Amino acid sequence: MSEAGTPLPSSPEPSAPLPSEAEAPEPAAPPAEGAPEEPKPAARPTRPPPQPFKVSTFVYVFCGLLGLWMLIDTSTRTAIACTLGMVNSGCPAGTGPWGLYWLIGFHSNYLLLTMALAGALEMLVTSVAYNYTTDWIKAAKVQKWSAAFRKVQMEAIRSGKKDRIAALKPHQERLTRLSGEVSIAQFKGMAITYFLLILIYSWVWLIITGANSVQQTVHIGGVSIGLASTLVGPIPWWFLIFSMYTVPFSLVFRRFLKHVWLRRYATEHHLELVAPPPEPSGR
């Protein structure tokens, strides 16, 4: 070391003195009685349990994918339609006059009656599926809330106040979530409707093409019409007639099943259904 007592450049720096036992930090004292406890860190949110497997969801997805496959592939559409029972040379081997053909085929002698019964059966099944997947009470509430929310939202936008618009965001998010749930439920019913629509239309077409020219000719309003002949462009006569059967059946079945569902809901919850007031007749 130098005369001044400073260390030389080559000498190591003096290490810091270790604290003595008297200078060691004392352990923290326990909190006094009655003193507020320190807040504990919040626990991590638990992961929600996975949803159980539902057979109905599998049926909806399967029908939707099968309907899409039938729409694309003609051979698959014909093969599946022929399994309902058919007399047609285009069907695979082993297909005969059984099943649906035995019930409503009438040996292809009454094609208009066969089309009417097939349309009624199709609309009945699709209406049951649509009614099963639709919560009519929830759908009515969402529709009513949407109409009321639009009025309040338009008033807030016209006022130009950002705080009023921001206050409506949580309500808008909740309404969007509820509307999505109602739409998803309706899409489930549409999957079955889509599949049956392609299946029954294909079956009716095979019935008509499997009949002879005399059986295909029907008399409507004193005019002879060939069901397999085209009406406008690629649209044949049977397609128009069959669609005219299915539309009224769909309206009747859906309205009837909705009425039954609401009646049962009112009975289970001890409610009283009140008919809406009659609309004033215009003068």
C-alpha positions in Angstrom: 0.0 0.0 0.0 1.1 3.6 -0.5 1.9 6.0 2.2 -1.5 7.6 2.1 -3.0 4.3 2.9 -4.8 3.9 -0.4 -4.5 0.5 -2.1 -2.2 0.1 -5.0 -3.8 -0.4 -8.5 -2.7 -4.0 -8.5 -4.0 -4.8 -5.1 -7.6 -6.2 -4.8 -10.3 -3.9 -3.5 -11.2 -4.3 0.1 -14.3 -6.4 0.6 -17.3 -5.0 2.3 -17.5 -5.8 6.0 -19.9 -8.5 6.9 -22.8 -7.4 9.1 -22.5 -8.4 12.6 -25.1 -10.4 14.5 -26.4 -7.2 16.0 -26.9 -5.6 12.6 -28.7 -8.6 11.1 -32.3 -7.9 10.1 -34.8 -9.1 12.7 -37.6 -11.5 11.6 -41.0 -9.9 10.8 -43.2 -9.8 13.8 -46.6 -11.4 13.6 -49.5 -9.0 13.0 -51.2 -7.7 16.1 -54.6 -8.9 17.0 -57.4 -6.9 15.3 -55.0 -5.6 12.6 -56.2 -6.1 9.0 -54.6 -9.0 7.3 -52.6 -8.4 4.1 -54.5 -9.3 0.9 -53.6 -12.7 -0.5 -52.9 -13.0 -4.2 -55.9 -13.9 -6.2 -56.2 -17.6 -7.1 -55.9 -18.6 -10.8 -59.2 -19.1 -12.4 -60.1 -22.8 -12.8 -60.5 -24.1 -16.3 -64.2 -24.9 -17.1 -64.8 -28.7 -17.5 -65.2 -29.9 -21.1 -68.7 -30.2 -22.4 -70.1 -33.7 -22.5 -70.6 -35.5 -25.8 -74.0 -35.0 -27.2 -75.5 -37.5 -29.7 -77.8 -34.7 -31.1 -74.8 -32.6 -32.0 -73.3 -35.5 -33.9 -76.6 -36.1 -35.7 -76.7 -32.5 -36.8 -73.2 -32.4 -38.1 -73.5 -35.8 -39.8 -76.8 -34.8 -41.6 -75.2 -31.5 -42.7 -72.1 -33.1 -44.2 -74.1 -35.9 -45.7 -76.5 -33.4 -47.4 -73.5 -31.5 -48.8 -72.0 -34.7 -50.1 -75.3 -35.7 -51.7 -75.5 -32.3 -53.4 -72.1 -32.7 -54.9 -72.0 -36.4 -55.8 -74.9 -37.6 -58.0 -74.2 -41.3 -57.5 -74.3 -40.9 -53.7 -77.5 -39.0 -53.9 -79.1 -41.6 -56.0 -77.9 -44.5 -53.9 -79.1 -43.0 -50.6 -82.5 -42.1 -52.2 -82.9 -45.6 -53.5 -82.6 -47.0 -50.0 -86.0 -45.6 -49.2 -87.6 -48.0 -51.7 -87.7 -47.5 -55.4 -88.5 -49.0 -58.8 -86.0 -47.4 -61.1 -83.4 -48.8 -63.4 -80.8 -46.3 -62.2 -80.8 -47.6 -58.6 -78.2 -50.1 -57.4 -78.9 -53.8 -57.5 -81.0 -55.1 -54.6 -83.4 -52.1 -54.6 -87.1 -53.1 -54.7 -90.6 -51.8 -54.2 -90.4 -51.7 -50.4 -90.2 -49.0 -47.7 -91.5 -45.6 -48.6 -92.4 -46.8 -52.1 -94.6 -49.5 -50.6 -96.3 -46.9 -48.3 -97.0 -44.0 -50.6 -95.8 -45.1 -54.0 -99.1 -46.7 -55.2 -97.1 -48.5 -58.0 -96.5 -45.1 -59.6 -100.2 -44.8 -60.7 -101.0 -41.7 -58.6 -97.9 -39.6 -58.8 -99.6 -36.4 -57.6 -100.9 -38.1 -54.4 -97.4 -39.6 -53.9 -95.8 -36.2 -54.2 -98.4 -34.7 -51.8 -97.7 -37.4 -49.1 -94.0 -37.2 -49.6 -94.1 -33.4 -49.2 -96.2 -33.7 -46.0 -93.8 -36.3 -44.5 -90.8 -34.2 -45.3 -92.2 -31.0 -43.8 -93.5 -32.9 -40.7 -90.0 -34.3 -39.9 -88.2 -31.0 -40.6 -90.8 -29.0 -38.5 -90.3 -31.4 -35.6 -86.5 -30.9 -35.8 -86.8 -27.2 -36.1 -89.2 -27.0 -33.2 -86.9 -29.2 -31.1 -83.8 -27.0 -31.6 -85.6 -23.7 -31.2 -86.3 -22.0 -27.9 -89.3 -19.9 -28.8 -89.3 -17.9 -25.5 -85.7 -17.0 -25.9 -86.1 -16.2 -29.6 -89.0 -13.9 -28.8 -87.1 -12.1 -26.0 -84.1 -11.6 -28.2 -86.3 -10.1 -31.0 -88.0 -7.8 -28.5 -84.7 -6.7 -26.9 -83.2 -6.1 -30.3 -86.0 -3.8 -31.3 -85.8 -1.8 -28.0 -82.0 -1.6 -28.1 -82.0 -0.2 -31.6 -84.2 2.7 -30.5 -82.0 3.5 -27.5 -78.8 3.2 -29.6 -80.1 5.5 -32.3 -81.0 8.1 -29.7 -77.5 7.9 -28.2 -75.9 8.3 -31.6 -78.0 11.3 -32.4 -77.1 12.9 -29.1 -73.4 12.7 -29.9 -72.5 11.9 -26.3 -69.7 9.4 -26.2 -70.4 8.4 -22.6 -74.0 7.3 -23.5 -72.6 5.3 -26.5 -69.9 3.7 -24.3 -72.5 2.8 -21.7 -74.4 0.7 -24.2 -71.5 -1.5 -25.2 -71.9 -4.1 -22.5 -75.6 -4.4 -23.4 -74.7 -4.7 -27.1 -72.2 -7.5 -26.4 -74.8 -9.5 -24.4 -77.4 -9.0 -27.0 -75.0 -10.2 -29.7 -74.2 -13.3 -27.7 -77.8 -14.1 -27.2 -78.6 -13.6 -30.9 -75.7 -15.9 -31.8 -77.1 -18.6 -29.5 -80.5 -18.4 -31.2 -79.0 -18.4 -34.7 -76.9 -21.5 -33.8 -79.9 -23.3 -32.6 -81.7 -22.5 -35.8 -78.8 -23.8 -37.9 -79.0 -27.1 -36.1 -82.6 -27.5 -37.4 -81.5 -26.4 -40.8 -79.0 -29.2 -41.0 -81.7 -31.8 -40.8 -84.0 -29.8 -43.1 -81.2 -29.5 -45.7 -80.5 -33.2 -45.7 -84.2 -34.2 -45.9 -84.8 -31.6 -48.6 -82.2 -33.2 -50.9 -83.2 -36.7 -50.0 -87.0 -36.4 -50.6 -86.6 -34.4 -53.8 -84.2 -37.0 -55.2 -86.6 -39.8 -54.2 -89.6 -38.1 -55.9 -87.5 -37.5 -59.0 -86.5 -41.1 -59.2 -90.1 -42.2 -58.7 -91.2 -40.0 -61.7 -88.4 -41.1 -64.0 -89.0 -44.7 -63.1 -92.7 -44.5 -64.2 -93.8 -44.9 -67.8 -95.0 -42.0 -70.0 -98.7 -42.7 -69.3 -98.1 -42.6 -65.5 -96.1 -39.4 -65.9 -98.9 -37.6 -67.6 -101.4 -35.8 -65.3 -104.4 -33.7 -66.0 -104.6 -30.4 -64.2 -107.4 -27.9 -65.1 -108.2 -29.9 -68.2 -104.6 -29.7 -69.5 -102.4 -32.7 -69.9 -98.9 -32.2 -68.4 -95.9 -34.4 -68.4 -94.3 -34.3 -65.0 -90.8 -35.0 -66.4 -91.1 -32.3 -69.1 -89.4 -28.9 -68.5 -91.4 -25.8 -67.5 -88.8 -23.0 -67.8 -85.2 -23.8 -68.7 -84.0 -26.7 -66.6 -86.9 -26.6 -64.1 -89.4 -29.4 -64.7 -93.1 -29.5 -64.0 -92.8 -31.9 -61.1 -90.4 -29.6 -59.2 -92.9 -26.7 -59.3 -95.8 -28.9 -58.3 -93.9 -30.6 -55.5 -92.7 -27.2 -54.1 -96.3 -26.0 -54.1 -97.1 -29.0 -51.8 -94.3 -28.5 -49.4 -94.7 -24.7 -48.7 -98.2 -24.9 -47.2 -97.4 -28.0 -45.2 -94.3 -26.3 -43.8 -96.3 -23.3 -42.6 -99.1 -25.4 -41.1 -96.8 -27.8 -39.2 -94.5 -25.2 -37.9 -97.3 -23.0 -36.6 -99.1 -25.9 -35.0 -95.9 -27.3 -33.3 -95.0 -23.8 -32.1 -98.5 -23.4 -30.6 -98.2 -26.8 -28.8 -94.7 -25.9 -27.5 -95.9 -22.6 -26.1 -99.0 -24.3 -24.5 -96.8 -26.8 -22.7 -94.4 -24.1 -21.6 -97.2 -22.1 -20.2 -98.7 -25.1 -18.3 -95.3 -26.1 -16.8 -94.6 -22.5 -15.6 -98.2 -21.7 -14.6 -98.5 -18.9 -17.1 -101.5 -17.7 -19.1 -101.3 -17.2 -22.8 -102.9 -13.9 -23.8 -103.9 -13.5 -27.4 -102.7 -10.3 -29.1 -105.3 -7.6 -29.6 -106.9 -7.6 -33.1 -105.5 -5.2 -35.5 -107.8 -2.2 -36.3 -109.6 -2.7 -39.6 -108.9 0.1 -42.1 -111.7 2.2 -43.3 
